[in-house]
């Protein structure tokens, strides 16, 4: 019997973050979708999720498995720019300087 790993749906939470002041709760937003990700391995399923998000799956710094003690939950935490894509190294430097 073949195993298949499946992730049903996703939720994205965002908020602006000022390097000096921290997160700005009044800017918090949530989005959700019903996309389904399937693969023969957990690693393959995670790679599909990361591809959907435009995140490098080999960088485990972004990933937290069983987040908040919820079995099967995967949290992917990245810093995004105003275009909702992963911030570049230069953009992160600007943010730390207060220029973003």
C-alpha positions in Angstrom: 0.0 0.0 0.0 1.4 3.3 -1.1 1.5 6.2 1.4 0.6 9.7 0.3 1.3 12.8 2.4 -1.3 15.6 2.0 -1.7 19.1 3.2 -5.1 20.6 2.8 -5.4 24.4 2.7 -3.3 27.1 4.0 -3.5 30.3 6.1 -1.2 33.3 5.7 -0.8 35.9 8.4 1.0 39.1 7.7 1.9 42.3 9.5 4.3 45.2 9.1 7.3 45.1 11.2 9.4 48.1 12.1 13.0 47.2 13.1 13.0 49.7 16.0 9.3 49.3 17.1 8.7 45.7 16.2 5.5 44.3 14.8 2.6 46.7 14.1 -0.6 44.8 15.2 -2.9 47.3 13.5 -1.5 46.2 10.1 -2.3 42.5 10.7 -4.0 40.7 7.8 -5.0 37.0 7.2 -5.6 35.2 4.0 -6.6 31.6 3.3 -6.8 29.2 0.4 -7.9 25.6 -0.2 -5.0 24.5 -2.3 -4.0 20.8 -1.8 -0.4 19.6 -1.8 0.4 15.9 -2.1 3.6 13.8 -2.4 4.9 10.3 -1.6 7.1 11.7 1.2 6.8 14.4 3.9 9.9 16.1 2.4 8.2 16.1 -1.0 5.0 17.6 0.4 7.0 20.3 2.2 8.9 21.0 -1.0 5.6 21.5 -2.9 4.3 23.9 -0.2 7.6 25.8 -0.3 7.5 26.0 -4.1 3.9 27.4 -3.9 5.2 30.0 -1.5 8.3 30.8 -3.5 10.5 29.8 -0.6 13.7 27.7 -0.7 12.7 24.4 0.9 16.4 23.6 1.6 16.6 26.5 4.1 15.2 25.0 7.3 15.4 28.3 9.1 12.1 29.1 7.5 10.3 26.0 8.6 8.8 24.8 11.9 7.2 21.4 11.8 4.5 20.6 14.4 4.3 24.3 15.2 2.5 25.3 18.4 2.5 21.6 19.4 0.0 20.9 16.6 0.9 17.5 15.1 1.2 18.0 11.3 1.2 21.8 11.3 3.9 23.4 9.2 4.7 27.1 9.8 6.8 28.9 7.1 8.1 32.2 8.4 9.8 34.6 5.9 10.3 38.3 5.7 8.4 39.7 2.6 8.7 43.0 0.8 5.8 45.1 -0.4 5.3 42.8 -3.4 4.6 39.8 -1.1 7.8 38.1 -2.2 10.7 37.1 0.0 12.8 40.1 0.9 16.3 40.2 -0.6 19.4 40.5 1.5 19.6 44.2 0.5 16.0 44.8 1.4 16.6 43.2 4.9 19.6 45.5 5.3 17.5 48.6 4.5 14.8 47.4 6.9 17.4 47.2 9.7 18.6 50.7 8.9 15.0 52.0 9.1 14.8 52.6 5.3 12.0 50.2 4.5 
